[in-house]
Amino acid sequence: MTIKNNFIKSTKRAGGIIISGPCSAETEEQVMQTAKRLVDIDAVDLFRAGIWKPRTRPGMFEGIGAAALPWLLSAKKETGLKTTVEVATAKQVEDALKFEVDVLWIGARTTVNPFSVQEVADALKGVNIPVLIKNPINPDIDLWQGALERIEKTGTQNIGLIHRGFSSYGNAEYRNAPMWHLAIEMKRRNSDRLFICDPSHIGGRRDILLEISQKSIDLGYDGLMIESHITPDIAWSDAAQQITPEALKELLEKIIWRKENAEISEHLTLQKLRNQIDQLDDELLQILSKRMQIADTIGAYKKENNITIFQASRWNDILTKVYAKNQSLGLSDDFIKKYFEAVHLESINHQNKVMNS
């Protein structure tokens, strides 16, 4: 049974599983009070808390460590909440299991390192515990997929994925750029796996948590991991992105929860519209194929007349024309740019093949 089937059945909400708790376990009182207040809102399936905190620079708060694990166990026994923590080494796995942690997760800084993932995987052999895997910090879904496969090889069946955004140079809007297209591709490859969004780490600030959460639910994610703290403004780590349990309740009530696998037979209008899209997609492919046939002919002409493949002035003319036309078409300039760059690159590849045949 996958973790998706295992947890979705018992989730508090029809929309999916909710994981919440403080970024870091700071004191026993803070852990216990956060857990109790989360129980009071009756919307949380898993209680999370950072025990070991891999930080970017030395000197930053790196977590209480194993000494905080008894606090989680006490919170679990008193509130009934299942617990989950991040692990990055075999010793951390051993310690977490000793204190009856219910679910482990592998963080972004660990997923990026196959050696670290393998160490965790080796520690999990013969252990029957669900594991969640966050995307790597850098935008490489093959590393993400590789981490899943390493854990899968241990015999672990309950494996889920967490999208927490990617480090991106020049990104100013988010703490970690969501790069939704990468997450969607990972979700497509692993459609039977639990797929969770972590809006806290994507956004990095509480004012955009709802926006990110709603988008992920609209895209068919199975739930959310959102950091909550009894006094978020004075949290020892990531204060700007944490919210109180009561604020979490308000956020969850504002989300429109959607179904991914609705019976299409009950939505005939949707099916008709999808049929139209399928038809248009077929036509687009035919048109693109014809375009590349012309590119082949152009390549032959350029070869015969010793003309370079790339013509900067021609490319600039194309972009100027399509941007002007797009003003009345309703497509985003970003999409137009990416689409025509892809078409242009394919055209260059076709011409290059002809000229060097």
N, C-alpha and C positions, 0 to 999 in steps of 0.2 A: 504494500500500500504506500502510495506517495504521501509526502507531507501535506500536499494539497488536499487530498481526500481525507486525511487524518484530522486536520485542523478546521477545514472549512465547515465540516458537519457540526462542529460544536461552537462556532464563532458566535459572538453576541449579536452580530448584525448580519442581515441578509447579504450586504454588500461585500463582506470579506473579513479577514482576520485583522485585528488591531494589536500592534506591539507598542508598548509605551513604558516610560520610566526615565530616570535621569541619565544624562550623558555620562556622568561619573557617580559612583557610590562614594559619598564624601564622609558621612557619619552614619552610625547605626540609626539614630533618630531620623535623619533625613530619608534614609531608605525605607524605614518602617512607615513613616508618615506619608510618603509619596505612594507607597503600595496601598495603604488604607484609603487614601483619597481616590485612588484609581478604582478601587473596589466600589466605593460609594457611587461613582458615575456609571458603573455596571456596563462598560463598553469595551473593556480590555481583555484580550485573550492570553497575552504573554507579558510578563513584567521584565523589562530589560534594565540593565545597569552596567556601566563600564567599570570593570575591575582593574584591568590592565589597559592603559591608554597609550598607544604608540603616538608620540608627538613629533612634529616636524623638527623642532629644535630642542637641544638639551636645556634643562632648567625649567621647562614648562611642567605643569602638573601631569604626572604620568600614571595616576591612579593609586589607590590604596594598596592594591595587590591582593594576594590570597587572604589576607587578614579580613577583607570585606566579604568573603564568601559566606561566613556564618550569618552575616546580616541578611543576606538574600534567603538563606535557608529559613531563618526565623520569620521573615516576611511571608515566605511561601506557606509555612505551617500556620501562621496566624490568619492570613487572608484567603488562602486556597488558590492563589494565582500561580500558574506555572512560570518558571523563570528561564531567562536566556542571557548568556554573556558571550562576549567576543573572546576568542582564543587564537594565539599565534604560535604557540610552541607545544611540544609534547607534554611538558610539565604543567602547563596551563590546562590542557585537556584533562590530565590526571587529577589536578586539584579541583576543577569544576565538577567532575564526575563524583568525587569524594563528598561534595556538598550538595549532591542530588539536583544539579542543574538539569532542566528538562530539555532544553534546546541549546545547541552551540551555534555561533556564527563566526565566519571567517571575514575579517575586515579588508578594506580596500588596499591597505599597505601590505597585507599578507598575500592577497590574491595575485598581486603583481609579481610575486617571487615564487616560482615553481618549487624551489628548494624548501621554502617555508611551508608551502601547501603540502608537499610530500611528507614533511615531518609531522604535520597535523594528521594527515591521512594514515601514516603508519601507526600513530597513537590510537586511531579509531578502529583499527582492525579487530573484529570480534565484538565491537561495542554497538549496541542497538540504541542509537540516539539520533534524533533528527538534526540535520545540519543545514544552516542557511549560508549562502555565499554571496558576499557583496561584490559588485563589479570592481575591477582593478582601478587604481587612480588614473592611469593613462587610458586613452580610448582605444583599447585593443580587446575585442570580444573573444578572440581566440584564446587569450590568456584566461578569460572568464570561463570559457568552455573547457579549457584544459584543467582548471581547478575543479570544475564539476566532475570531469572524468576521473581525476585522481581520487576524489572522495568516493565516487561511484565504484571504483575498483576495489575498495575495501569491503564491499558488500553492503554498504549503507544504502538503504532504499529511500529513506525519507530525506530528500535533498530539495531545498528550495533556493530561490535566487532573490537578491535584493539589489534594486537599482538605486544608487546613491549619488549619481552624477560623476563626471570626469574632470580631472584637472585640465584646464585649457588656457593657454597664454592669451592675454588680451580680453578674457571674459570679465565683464564688469557687473553684469546683472545678477549672476548667481555665485554662490560660494563655489559650487562645482557644477559646471555646465551640464544640463540633463542629457543633451545629445540624444533625444528621443529615438531617432532612427536606429541607433546602435542597440538601445534597449529593446526596441520592437523586433529587431532581427534576432536578438537572443531569445526573446519570448517565442518567436516563431520556431526557432530550432528546438525549444524545450516546452512545447505547449502543454505537456502533461505535468509540468512542475509548478509548484506554488511560486508566484511572481509578485514580490512586494516592492512598493515604492518607499523610499526614505526622503520625504520632503524636507526634513530638518537639515540634512547635509547637502541637499541640492540647493536649497534656498539660502541657508546660512543666517536667515533672519525670520522672525515670526510673522511679519506682516504679509509675506507671500506664501505661507504654508497652505492656506486654503486653495489658492490658485493652482499650485503644483499638485496638491492632493486631488483636486477635481479633475485635472487633466489626466492624471494617471488612472483614475477610475474610469474616465471616458474611454481610455485606451484599453480597458479590459484587465487591469491589474487586479490581483486577488486580495489586496489589503494594503495597509500602511504601517510604517514604523515611524512614530513621532515622539520626540523627546519631551518629557514632562518633568517638572521639578516644583517642589513646594514654594521655593523662592527663586525663580529663574534669574532675576536680575543680579543676584550675588552668587550664582553658581560658580564653581571652581573651574569649569571648562565649558566652552561654547554657550555662554550665557545668552547671547543675542538670538539664538535659534530655539530656545526652550520655552515652553508655556506651562502654566499651571494645569493640574488635572481638570479643573473646572472650565478653563479655556479650551482644553481638548474636547470636552463634552460639547461645548458650543460649536466648535469647528466641525465635529462629526455630524452634528445635527443639520449643518448647512450643506453638507455634501449631498449631491443627487447620486444615489447608488444605482448603477446600471447592471444589466445582465449581459454577459458575453454570449452565452449559448441559448438564446431564446429560440423557441420553435419557429422556424421560418414559415412553416405552413400556416401559422397564426398571423403572419405579417405579409400578406400577399403584395401589398404596395411596396414594401421593402424588397421583396424578391423581384418584382418587375423593374425597379430602379437598378438593382444589381445586374439584371440581365442586360439593361441598356449600357451599363458601364463595361460589362464583358464584351459587348459588341464593339464599343468604341475602342477598347484596348486592342481588339483584333485588328481594327482598321488602322490604329496608330502603328502597330507592328508592321503591317503591310506597307504603309507610307514610309516608315523608317528604312525598311528593306530597299524600297525603290530609291530612296535618297542615297543610300550607300552604293547602289549600282551605278548611279551617276558619279559618285565620288571615285569609283573604280575607273570610269571613263576619263575623268579629269586627271587621275593619276597617270594614266597611259599617255595623255596629251602632254603633261608636264615632263614626263620621262623623255618623250620624243623631242621636246623643245628645250630640255635642260633648264626647267623652271623649278625653283624651290617649292617644297610642299607648303610651308607656312607662308602666308601673305598677311602681314600685320594690318595693312590698310583695309583689306577685304574683311578681316575678322572684326575690326573696329566698326566698319560699315554695318555688318550684320547685327552687332550688339546695339548700335544706335537705332536701327530700324525696329528691332524687336521690343526695345524698351519703349519706344514711341507708340507702337501698336498696342502694347500691353496696358497703356493707360485706360483703355476702354474695355479691356478683357477681364479685369478683376483678379489677375494672378499676381502673386508677390514678386517683386524684382529679384529677391533672393532665389526663388524657385526658377525664374526665367534664366538667371545667371548660371545656376547649377545645371539646369537641363541643357542649355545650349553649349556649355562647356563640355558636358558628357558627349553630346552629339558631335561636337567639333573634334574631340579627341578620337572618337570612333572613326570619323571621316579621315583624320590624319593617319590612323593605323591602316585603314584600307588603302590609302594612296601610297603609304610607305611600302606596303606589301607588294603593290603593283610595280612601283619604281625599282624595287630591289629583287624582283623575281628573275 
